[in-house]
Amino acid sequence: MERLTRRAVTTIRENYQEPLVLDDLARSVMMSKFHFIRVFQRTTGVTPGRFLSAVRLHEAKSLLIHSSLNVADISARVGYSSASTFSRRFTGSVGLSPTQFRRAGRGDTLEDPQIAPAPVAGGAHGSVAGTARTQGRSRYPLYIGLFDSPILQGQPAAWTKLDRAGAFQLQSVPPGMWHLHAVTLGARATGDQWGDSPLLVGTVGPVQVGANGCTRVDVVLRREDWTRPPVLLALPGFGSRPARPRAADGACPSGPHRSEAGFRPPHRRAAAGA
């Protein structure tokens, strides 16, 4: 099943600009449509449609930095029939409009190019604490955040920055199910071109966060592999001035409702939502 899923991922990555539909992908690996969805999601953590969308937006990021094509031409090049739909989805996933991302990727300074955490509503909230470690060396900061998607995209519910691998704590987390994402540049990175440098990434989820409690989450950052949808969020940073974790030891405060969650690679964790 993993071999067949890999074939489907290869088809998506090589033909993302084509009008791929679910029936075509399932037929390419000789599965029924519904069985294909279950197998693909169990291996990658997302549905084929969401994987395809992530690949298209990731390719658009590269074209914005490395080509002189305008936004409308890029949207068509990566498989969108509507430039306005492309711009809306790009902005929602990356955190910058296509024009802002192009300027940032070419070294222009923006007033506030990063994403701020979602506004915290009133009521009881929880926290997430743990440790982050890397497989492979990195001299770059780590960015850790909670998102509502198994793809690193959109607006985080909470986030923090670490100067190096170690303990972290995320405060004021709304109760619910979240995916914890951690990312940093790999050791072979040169300069600050986050869009092109090798990444170390880690994902845990879905993680249940309760009100007035602390969830323990430990995450390992590894080199990206074929099972992972591309990172879409504009990096570095989840906010204009990343806050320091309040608990330096990465421990949950003593109290009720503590739960545990460990690292699970995407191909071993339970299927995520569609």
C-alpha positions in Angstrom: 0.0 0.0 0.0 2.9 2.4 0.8 4.4 1.7 -2.6 1.1 2.5 -4.4 0.7 5.7 -2.3 4.2 6.8 -3.3 3.3 6.3 -6.9 0.2 8.5 -6.4 2.3 11.2 -4.7 4.8 11.1 -7.6 1.9 11.6 -10.0 0.7 14.6 -8.0 4.2 16.1 -7.8 4.9 15.6 -11.5 1.5 16.6 -12.9 0.2 19.1 -10.4 -0.5 21.6 -13.2 -2.9 19.3 -14.9 -6.6 19.1 -13.9 -6.1 16.0 -11.8 -9.2 14.5 -10.2 -9.6 11.8 -7.6 -10.8 9.2 -10.1 -7.7 9.6 -12.2 -5.4 9.2 -9.2 -7.2 6.1 -7.9 -7.2 4.6 -11.4 -3.4 5.2 -11.7 -2.8 2.9 -8.7 -5.6 0.5 -9.5 -7.7 1.1 -6.4 -11.3 2.0 -5.8 -11.7 5.7 -5.1 -12.8 5.2 -1.5 -10.1 2.6 -0.7 -7.5 4.9 -2.3 -8.6 7.9 -0.1 -8.2 5.8 3.1 -4.8 4.4 2.1 -3.5 7.8 1.0 -4.7 9.5 4.1 -3.3 6.8 6.4 0.2 7.3 4.8 0.4 11.1 4.4 -2.0 12.4 7.0 -4.1 14.3 4.5 -6.5 13.6 1.6 -5.2 13.5 -2.0 -7.0 16.7 -2.7 -5.3 18.6 0.1 -1.9 17.1 -0.8 -2.4 18.3 -4.4 -3.4 21.8 -3.2 -0.3 22.0 -1.0 2.0 21.0 -3.9 0.4 23.6 -6.2 0.8 26.4 -3.7 4.4 25.3 -2.9 5.3 25.4 -6.6 3.7 28.9 -6.8 6.0 30.1 -4.0 9.0 29.0 -6.0 7.8 30.6 -9.2 7.1 33.9 -7.4 10.7 34.0 -6.2 12.5 32.6 -9.2 10.5 33.8 -12.2 9.2 37.1 -13.6 5.7 35.6 -14.4 2.8 37.7 -13.1 0.4 36.3 -10.5 -2.3 35.5 -13.1 0.2 33.5 -15.2 1.6 31.7 -12.1 -1.9 30.7 -11.0 -2.6 29.2 -14.4 0.8 27.5 -14.4 0.1 25.7 -11.1 -3.4 24.5 -12.1 -5.8 27.3 -11.1 -8.4 28.5 -13.5 -9.1 31.6 -11.4 -6.4 34.1 -10.3 -8.6 35.4 -7.6 -9.2 31.9 -6.1 -5.5 31.3 -6.3 -4.6 34.6 -4.5 -7.2 33.9 -1.8 -6.0 30.4 -1.1 -2.3 31.4 -1.3 -2.8 34.3 1.2 -4.8 32.1 3.6 -2.2 29.3 3.6 1.1 31.2 3.3 0.1 34.2 5.4 1.2 36.7 2.8 -0.3 37.7 -0.5 1.5 36.5 -3.6 2.9 40.0 -4.2 4.0 40.3 -0.6 5.7 36.9 -0.7 7.5 37.8 -3.9 8.9 41.0 -2.3 9.9 39.2 0.9 11.5 36.3 -1.0 13.6 38.8 -3.0 14.9 40.5 0.1 12.5 43.5 0.4 11.6 44.6 3.9 7.9 44.4 4.9 6.4 46.1 7.9 4.9 42.9 9.2 5.4 39.9 6.9 4.7 37.1 9.5 1.5 35.7 10.9 0.2 36.6 14.3 -1.6 34.0 16.5 -5.4 33.9 16.2 -7.2 36.2 18.6 -7.8 34.4 21.9 -11.5 34.4 22.9 -12.6 34.7 26.5 -13.0 31.6 28.7 -10.8 28.9 30.1 -7.7 27.9 28.0 -5.1 25.2 28.2 -1.4 24.9 27.5 1.0 22.6 25.7 4.5 21.9 27.0 7.3 19.5 26.0 10.7 19.3 24.3 11.8 19.6 20.7 14.8 17.8 19.4 16.4 17.5 15.9 17.7 14.5 14.0 20.6 16.3 12.2 22.4 19.5 13.1 20.9 22.9 12.8 22.2 26.3 13.9 18.9 28.1 13.1 16.0 28.9 15.5 13.1 26.5 15.8 9.5 27.6 15.3 6.8 25.7 17.1 3.0 26.3 16.7 -0.4 24.7 17.0 -2.6 24.7 13.9 -5.9 23.3 12.9 -4.4 21.5 9.9 -2.0 18.6 9.4 -0.4 20.8 6.8 1.8 23.6 8.2 -0.3 26.5 6.9 -2.7 29.3 8.0 -2.9 31.0 11.3 -1.5 29.4 14.5 -3.6 29.2 17.6 -0.4 29.5 19.6 3.3 29.7 18.8 6.8 30.2 20.1 10.4 30.4 19.0 13.4 28.6 20.4 17.0 29.6 19.8 17.9 25.9 19.7 16.3 22.5 20.3 15.0 22.1 23.9 12.0 22.8 26.1 9.0 24.8 25.0 5.6 25.8 26.3 2.6 27.3 24.5 0.2 29.3 26.6 -3.4 30.4 26.2 -4.4 27.6 23.8 -8.1 27.3 23.0 -9.5 23.9 24.0 -9.9 21.6 21.0 -8.0 19.3 18.7 -4.8 20.7 17.3 -1.7 19.7 15.2 1.6 20.7 16.6 4.2 21.7 13.9 7.9 22.4 14.5 10.3 23.5 11.8 13.8 24.8 11.3 16.4 25.1 8.6 18.7 22.1 8.1 22.5 22.1 8.4 23.1 22.6 4.7 21.1 25.8 4.5 22.8 28.8 3.0 21.6 32.4 3.6 18.0 33.1 4.7 16.1 31.8 1.7 13.6 29.6 3.6 11.7 28.7 0.5 14.6 26.8 -1.0 16.6 25.5 1.9 16.3 22.0 3.3 13.9 21.9 6.3 13.8 19.8 9.4 10.1 19.3 10.3 8.1 17.5 13.0 4.4 17.0 13.4 2.3 15.6 16.3 -1.4 15.3 16.1 -4.1 15.5 16.4 -3.6 16.6 20.0 -6.5 17.2 22.4 -6.0 20.3 24.5 -8.4 20.8 27.4 -9.4 23.9 29.4 -7.3 24.6 32.5 -5.0 21.7 31.7 -1.6 21.1 30.2 -0.9 18.6 27.5 2.6 17.1 27.2 4.0 16.9 23.7 7.5 15.9 22.6 8.4 16.4 19.0 11.3 15.3 16.8 12.3 17.3 13.7 13.5 15.2 10.8 14.4 15.9 7.1 11.3 16.1 5.0 10.4 12.9 3.1 7.9 12.0 0.4 5.0 11.4 2.7 4.9 15.0 3.9 2.8 17.7 2.2 5.0 20.8 1.6 5.3 23.5 4.2 3.2 26.4 3.1 3.5 29.0 5.9 5.8 31.8 5.2 9.0 31.4 7.3 10.7 32.2 9.5 8.3 33.2 12.3 4.7 32.8 13.3 4.5 36.4 14.5 6.3 39.7 14.2 8.1 39.4 17.6 8.2 35.7 18.8 7.6 35.4 22.5 9.8 33.4 24.8 8.3 30.3 26.5 7.3 31.0 30.0 8.3 27.6 31.3 12.0 27.1 30.5 12.0 23.4 31.5 9.2 22.5 29.2 7.2 21.0 32.1 3.5 21.3 32.6 2.4 23.3 35.7 1.1 21.0 38.4 -2.6 20.7 38.3 -5.5 18.6 36.9 -6.3 17.4 33.4 -2.7 16.7 32.3 -2.5 14.4 29.2 0.4 13.0 27.2 1.1 12.9 23.4 4.2 11.6 21.8 5.7 12.0 18.3 4.1 10.0 15.6 5.3 10.1 12.0 2.6 11.0 9.5 2.5 7.4 8.0 1.9 5.9 11.5 -0.6 8.4 13.0 -4.3 8.1 12.8 -6.0 9.5 9.7 -6.6 13.2 10.0 -9.8 15.0 9.0 -10.6 15.6 5.4 
